[in-house]
Amino acid sequence: MASWYEGTLYEGKPFYVTKNAVSWKSGRKNADFGHWTAVSVYDPATYMKAEGRQFTIGPGYGWDGVTWGATLPDMLLPSLFHDAMLHAKMNGAPIARSQIDLAFYDLMTTQRARHKGLYYRFVRLFGWCFTFPQHPRTLTIHREDSGAESLSRKPCRSDGGHGA
């Protein structure tokens, strides 16, 4: 098992939780995820942070891996970042879905994921249904330029509906 996550079961399905902070910096020169932090409303130690081309996910963040089908090891990191970014977007983070999907593709490329083209086309075609605002909100979004936007609500986790 990798040292950065642990696998478990949640409601009888595979579920993963980060054990420590995981960061990724996009190699795309025009990539910009903005400057904001998303913090769980129930556990302030669980967070995400966007700093331009760098995106960090703190310890304790849970995700379901590849939403449909088995999650192979080469898809754990791409699915983590895709789910976390979509989760933040659903809670009001200023990030474009196209950037989220490109990050997913780039991470699949880095991880040498099989079928990356198929996964990418799938999230581009059907990912829109996972971008509606989340109610109740599960994250508080702090934007660097405008202070904090309080968006309270349930535990910080992507629960199977974020398209990766």
ChimeraX commands (.cxc) that place a marker at each C-alpha (Angstrom):
marker #1 position 0.00,0.00,0.00 radius 0.5
marker #1 position 1.19,3.51,-0.73 radius 0.5
marker #1 position 2.34,5.68,2.16 radius 0.5
marker #1 position 0.21,8.70,1.21 radius 0.5
marker #1 position -3.24,7.08,1.48 radius 0.5
marker #1 position -5.07,4.23,3.15 radius 0.5
marker #1 position -7.88,2.19,1.68 radius 0.5
marker #1 position -11.01,1.18,3.52 radius 0.5
marker #1 position -14.65,0.43,2.83 radius 0.5
marker #1 position -17.45,2.96,3.09 radius 0.5
marker #1 position -20.98,1.65,2.72 radius 0.5
marker #1 position -19.51,-1.55,1.28 radius 0.5
marker #1 position -17.50,0.23,-1.45 radius 0.5
marker #1 position -13.77,1.00,-1.70 radius 0.5
marker #1 position -12.88,4.35,-0.18 radius 0.5
marker #1 position -9.51,6.07,0.23 radius 0.5
marker #1 position -8.24,8.65,2.73 radius 0.5
marker #1 position -5.06,10.73,2.46 radius 0.5
marker #1 position -2.64,10.05,5.31 radius 0.5
marker #1 position -0.57,13.19,4.72 radius 0.5
marker #1 position -0.63,16.25,2.47 radius 0.5
marker #1 position -0.34,15.50,-1.25 radius 0.5
marker #1 position 0.71,18.26,-3.69 radius 0.5
marker #1 position 0.86,18.45,-7.45 radius 0.5
marker #1 position 2.16,21.24,-9.67 radius 0.5
marker #1 position 0.84,21.46,-13.21 radius 0.5
marker #1 position 3.43,21.49,-15.95 radius 0.5
marker #1 position 1.13,23.57,-18.17 radius 0.5
marker #1 position 2.42,27.13,-18.42 radius 0.5
marker #1 position -1.11,28.55,-18.68 radius 0.5
marker #1 position -2.48,26.51,-15.77 radius 0.5
marker #1 position -3.81,28.62,-12.93 radius 0.5
marker #1 position -6.05,27.08,-10.28 radius 0.5
marker #1 position -6.36,30.46,-8.57 radius 0.5
marker #1 position -5.44,31.31,-4.99 radius 0.5
marker #1 position -7.86,29.91,-2.44 radius 0.5
marker #1 position -8.20,27.42,0.37 radius 0.5
marker #1 position -11.10,25.05,1.02 radius 0.5
marker #1 position -11.54,23.78,4.59 radius 0.5
marker #1 position -13.90,21.08,5.82 radius 0.5
marker #1 position -16.67,22.53,7.97 radius 0.5
marker #1 position -16.40,19.57,10.33 radius 0.5
marker #1 position -12.64,19.07,10.50 radius 0.5
marker #1 position -10.53,22.22,9.97 radius 0.5
marker #1 position -7.43,20.03,9.63 radius 0.5
marker #1 position -8.85,18.68,6.34 radius 0.5
marker #1 position -8.21,21.15,3.56 radius 0.5
marker #1 position -7.31,21.85,-0.08 radius 0.5
marker #1 position -5.21,24.75,-1.28 radius 0.5
marker #1 position -4.78,26.26,-4.74 radius 0.5
marker #1 position -1.73,28.42,-5.36 radius 0.5
marker #1 position -1.52,29.19,-9.05 radius 0.5
marker #1 position -0.24,26.03,-10.75 radius 0.5
marker #1 position 0.09,24.10,-7.47 radius 0.5
marker #1 position -2.74,22.22,-5.77 radius 0.5
marker #1 position -2.42,20.62,-2.33 radius 0.5
marker #1 position -4.79,18.26,-0.55 radius 0.5
marker #1 position -4.29,17.89,3.19 radius 0.5
marker #1 position -4.42,14.75,5.32 radius 0.5
marker #1 position -7.80,13.24,6.06 radius 0.5
marker #1 position -9.42,13.91,2.68 radius 0.5
marker #1 position -11.58,11.00,1.51 radius 0.5
marker #1 position -12.54,10.04,-2.02 radius 0.5
marker #1 position -14.00,7.03,-3.81 radius 0.5
marker #1 position -11.32,6.50,-6.45 radius 0.5
marker #1 position -12.68,6.03,-9.94 radius 0.5
marker #1 position -16.39,6.62,-9.50 radius 0.5
marker #1 position -17.50,3.92,-11.93 radius 0.5
marker #1 position -15.49,0.72,-11.96 radius 0.5
marker #1 position -12.43,-0.55,-10.17 radius 0.5
marker #1 position -9.67,1.88,-9.22 radius 0.5
marker #1 position -6.32,0.64,-10.44 radius 0.5
marker #1 position -3.19,1.96,-8.69 radius 0.5
marker #1 position -2.35,4.23,-11.66 radius 0.5
marker #1 position -5.71,6.00,-11.21 radius 0.5
marker #1 position -5.54,6.75,-7.46 radius 0.5
marker #1 position -3.68,10.06,-7.73 radius 0.5
marker #1 position -5.59,11.35,-10.78 radius 0.5
marker #1 position -8.95,10.43,-9.21 radius 0.5
marker #1 position -7.96,12.09,-5.92 radius 0.5
marker #1 position -7.15,15.44,-7.52 radius 0.5
marker #1 position -10.12,15.32,-9.89 radius 0.5
marker #1 position -12.58,14.52,-7.10 radius 0.5
marker #1 position -11.10,17.09,-4.70 radius 0.5
marker #1 position -11.09,19.88,-7.30 radius 0.5
marker #1 position -14.68,19.12,-8.33 radius 0.5
marker #1 position -15.68,18.97,-4.67 radius 0.5
marker #1 position -14.18,22.42,-4.14 radius 0.5
marker #1 position -15.89,23.77,-7.28 radius 0.5
marker #1 position -19.25,22.41,-6.06 radius 0.5
marker #1 position -18.70,24.39,-2.86 radius 0.5
marker #1 position -17.91,27.67,-4.61 radius 0.5
marker #1 position -14.18,27.57,-5.34 radius 0.5
marker #1 position -13.23,29.73,-8.32 radius 0.5
marker #1 position -11.87,26.97,-10.58 radius 0.5
marker #1 position -12.99,26.08,-14.10 radius 0.5
marker #1 position -14.13,22.56,-14.91 radius 0.5
marker #1 position -11.92,22.58,-18.00 radius 0.5
marker #1 position -8.87,23.14,-15.77 radius 0.5
marker #1 position -9.98,20.34,-13.45 radius 0.5
marker #1 position -10.36,17.93,-16.36 radius 0.5
marker #1 position -7.00,18.94,-17.88 radius 0.5
marker #1 position -5.34,18.38,-14.49 radius 0.5
marker #1 position -6.95,14.92,-14.45 radius 0.5
marker #1 position -5.55,14.17,-17.92 radius 0.5
marker #1 position -2.08,15.45,-17.00 radius 0.5
marker #1 position -2.02,13.36,-13.82 radius 0.5
marker #1 position -3.13,10.28,-15.75 radius 0.5
marker #1 position -0.28,10.94,-18.19 radius 0.5
marker #1 position 2.24,11.31,-15.35 radius 0.5
marker #1 position 0.97,8.08,-13.75 radius 0.5
marker #1 position 1.02,6.28,-17.13 radius 0.5
marker #1 position -2.63,5.40,-16.64 radius 0.5
marker #1 position -4.14,2.99,-19.10 radius 0.5
marker #1 position -7.17,4.22,-21.00 radius 0.5
marker #1 position -6.49,7.87,-20.13 radius 0.5
marker #1 position -8.14,9.02,-23.36 radius 0.5
marker #1 position -11.30,7.12,-22.53 radius 0.5
marker #1 position -11.41,8.48,-18.94 radius 0.5
marker #1 position -10.77,12.02,-20.19 radius 0.5
marker #1 position -13.53,11.84,-22.81 radius 0.5
marker #1 position -15.89,10.43,-20.17 radius 0.5
marker #1 position -15.32,13.29,-17.71 radius 0.5
marker #1 position -15.57,15.88,-20.51 radius 0.5
marker #1 position -18.89,14.45,-21.72 radius 0.5
marker #1 position -20.53,13.68,-18.39 radius 0.5
marker #1 position -18.63,15.72,-15.81 radius 0.5
marker #1 position -21.02,18.68,-16.04 radius 0.5
marker #1 position -23.52,16.80,-13.87 radius 0.5
marker #1 position -21.00,16.89,-10.99 radius 0.5
marker #1 position -20.54,20.65,-10.97 radius 0.5
marker #1 position -23.86,21.76,-9.52 radius 0.5
marker #1 position -23.58,23.63,-6.22 radius 0.5
marker #1 position -23.46,21.29,-3.25 radius 0.5
marker #1 position -26.20,21.68,-0.65 radius 0.5
marker #1 position -25.58,21.51,2.12 radius 0.5
marker #1 position -22.09,22.91,1.64 radius 0.5
marker #1 position -19.26,20.84,3.10 radius 0.5
marker #1 position -16.39,23.28,2.67 radius 0.5
marker #1 position -15.60,26.86,3.61 radius 0.5
marker #1 position -13.84,28.60,0.74 radius 0.5
marker #1 position -11.28,31.30,1.58 radius 0.5
marker #1 position -10.35,33.33,-1.47 radius 0.5
marker #1 position -7.04,35.14,-1.36 radius 0.5
marker #1 position -8.44,38.29,-2.95 radius 0.5
marker #1 position -11.74,38.64,-1.06 radius 0.5
marker #1 position -11.25,37.04,2.34 radius 0.5
marker #1 position -13.46,34.21,3.51 radius 0.5
marker #1 position -16.72,33.04,2.06 radius 0.5
marker #1 position -18.40,30.89,4.65 radius 0.5
marker #1 position -20.11,27.91,3.11 radius 0.5
marker #1 position -20.97,25.58,5.99 radius 0.5
marker #1 position -22.10,21.98,6.07 radius 0.5
marker #1 position -21.15,18.24,6.00 radius 0.5
marker #1 position -17.84,16.29,6.19 radius 0.5
marker #1 position -15.08,17.00,3.68 radius 0.5
marker #1 position -15.16,14.06,1.33 radius 0.5
marker #1 position -16.17,13.29,-2.19 radius 0.5
marker #1 position -18.80,10.64,-1.92 radius 0.5
marker #1 position -18.94,8.89,-5.21 radius 0.5
marker #1 position -20.39,11.59,-7.39 radius 0.5
marker #1 position -17.52,13.56,-8.75 radius 0.5
marker #1 position -16.91,12.01,-12.11 radius 0.5
marker #1 position -13.46,10.45,-11.82 radius 0.5
marker link #1:1,2 radius 0.2
marker link #1:2,3 radius 0.2
marker link #1:3,4 radius 0.2
marker link #1:4,5 radius 0.2
marker link #1:5,6 radius 0.2
marker link #1:6,7 radius 0.2
marker link #1:7,8 radius 0.2
marker link #1:8,9 radius 0.2
marker link #1:9,10 radius 0.2
marker link #1:10,11 radius 0.2
marker link #1:11,12 radius 0.2
marker link #1:12,13 radius 0.2
marker link #1:13,14 radius 0.2
marker link #1:14,15 radius 0.2
marker link #1:15,16 radius 0.2
marker link #1:16,17 radius 0.2
marker link #1:17,18 radius 0.2
marker link #1:18,19 radius 0.2
marker link #1:19,20 radius 0.2
marker link #1:20,21 radius 0.2
marker link #1:21,22 radius 0.2
marker link #1:22,23 radius 0.2
marker link #1:23,24 radius 0.2
marker link #1:24,25 radius 0.2
marker link #1:25,26 radius 0.2
marker link #1:26,27 radius 0.2
marker link #1:27,28 radius 0.2
marker link #1:28,29 radius 0.2
marker link #1:29,30 radius 0.2
marker link #1:30,31 radius 0.2
marker link #1:31,32 radius 0.2
marker link #1:32,33 radius 0.2
marker link #1:33,34 radius 0.2
marker link #1:34,35 radius 0.2
marker link #1:35,36 radius 0.2
marker link #1:36,37 radius 0.2
marker link #1:37,38 radius 0.2
marker link #1:38,39 radius 0.2
marker link #1:39,40 radius 0.2
marker link #1:40,41 radius 0.2
marker link #1:41,42 radius 0.2
marker link #1:42,43 radius 0.2
marker link #1:43,44 radius 0.2
marker link #1:44,45 radius 0.2
marker link #1:45,46 radius 0.2
marker link #1:46,47 radius 0.2
marker link #1:47,48 radius 0.2
marker link #1:48,49 radius 0.2
marker link #1:49,50 radius 0.2
marker link #1:50,51 radius 0.2
marker link #1:51,52 radius 0.2
marker link #1:52,53 radius 0.2
marker link #1:53,54 radius 0.2
marker link #1:54,55 radius 0.2
marker link #1:55,56 radius 0.2
marker link #1:56,57 radius 0.2
marker link #1:57,58 radius 0.2
marker link #1:58,59 radius 0.2
marker link #1:59,60 radius 0.2
marker link #1:60,61 radius 0.2
marker link #1:61,62 radius 0.2
marker link #1:62,63 radius 0.2
marker link #1:63,64 radius 0.2
marker link #1:64,65 radius 0.2
marker link #1:65,66 radius 0.2
marker link #1:66,67 radius 0.2
marker link #1:67,68 radius 0.2
marker link #1:68,69 radius 0.2
marker link #1:69,70 radius 0.2
marker link #1:70,71 radius 0.2
marker link #1:71,72 radius 0.2
marker link #1:72,73 radius 0.2
marker link #1:73,74 radius 0.2
marker link #1:74,75 radius 0.2
marker link #1:75,76 radius 0.2
marker link #1:76,77 radius 0.2
marker link #1:77,78 radius 0.2
marker link #1:78,79 radius 0.2
marker link #1:79,80 radius 0.2
marker link #1:80,81 radius 0.2
marker link #1:81,82 radius 0.2
marker link #1:82,83 radius 0.2
marker link #1:83,84 radius 0.2
marker link #1:84,85 radius 0.2
marker link #1:85,86 radius 0.2
marker link #1:86,87 radius 0.2
marker link #1:87,88 radius 0.2
marker link #1:88,89 radius 0.2
marker link #1:89,90 radius 0.2
marker link #1:90,91 radius 0.2
marker link #1:91,92 radius 0.2
marker link #1:92,93 radius 0.2
marker link #1:93,94 radius 0.2
marker link #1:94,95 radius 0.2
marker link #1:95,96 radius 0.2
marker link #1:96,97 radius 0.2
marker link #1:97,98 radius 0.2
marker link #1:98,99 radius 0.2
marker link #1:99,100 radius 0.2
marker link #1:100,101 radius 0.2
marker link #1:101,102 radius 0.2
marker link #1:102,103 radius 0.2
marker link #1:103,104 radius 0.2
marker link #1:104,105 radius 0.2
marker link #1:105,106 radius 0.2
marker link #1:106,107 radius 0.2
marker link #1:107,108 radius 0.2
marker link #1:108,109 radius 0.2
marker link #1:109,110 radius 0.2
marker link #1:110,111 radius 0.2
marker link #1:111,112 radius 0.2
marker link #1:112,113 radius 0.2
marker link #1:113,114 radius 0.2
marker link #1:114,115 radius 0.2
marker link #1:115,116 radius 0.2
marker link #1:116,117 radius 0.2
marker link #1:117,118 radius 0.2
marker link #1:118,119 radius 0.2
marker link #1:119,120 radius 0.2
marker link #1:120,121 radius 0.2
marker link #1:121,122 radius 0.2
marker link #1:122,123 radius 0.2
marker link #1:123,124 radius 0.2
marker link #1:124,125 radius 0.2
marker link #1:125,126 radius 0.2
marker link #1:126,127 radius 0.2
marker link #1:127,128 radius 0.2
marker link #1:128,129 radius 0.2
marker link #1:129,130 radius 0.2
marker link #1:130,131 radius 0.2
marker link #1:131,132 radius 0.2
marker link #1:132,133 radius 0.2
marker link #1:133,134 radius 0.2
marker link #1:134,135 radius 0.2
marker link #1:135,136 radius 0.2
marker link #1:136,137 radius 0.2
marker link #1:137,138 radius 0.2
marker link #1:138,139 radius 0.2
marker link #1:139,140 radius 0.2
marker link #1:140,141 radius 0.2
marker link #1:141,142 radius 0.2
marker link #1:142,143 radius 0.2
marker link #1:143,144 radius 0.2
marker link #1:144,145 radius 0.2
marker link #1:145,146 radius 0.2
marker link #1:146,147 radius 0.2
marker link #1:147,148 radius 0.2
marker link #1:148,149 radius 0.2
marker link #1:149,150 radius 0.2
marker link #1:150,151 radius 0.2
marker link #1:151,152 radius 0.2
marker link #1:152,153 radius 0.2
marker link #1:153,154 radius 0.2
marker link #1:154,155 radius 0.2
marker link #1:155,156 radius 0.2
marker link #1:156,157 radius 0.2
marker link #1:157,158 radius 0.2
marker link #1:158,159 radius 0.2
marker link #1:159,160 radius 0.2
marker link #1:160,161 radius 0.2
marker link #1:161,162 radius 0.2
marker link #1:162,163 radius 0.2
marker link #1:163,164 radius 0.2
view
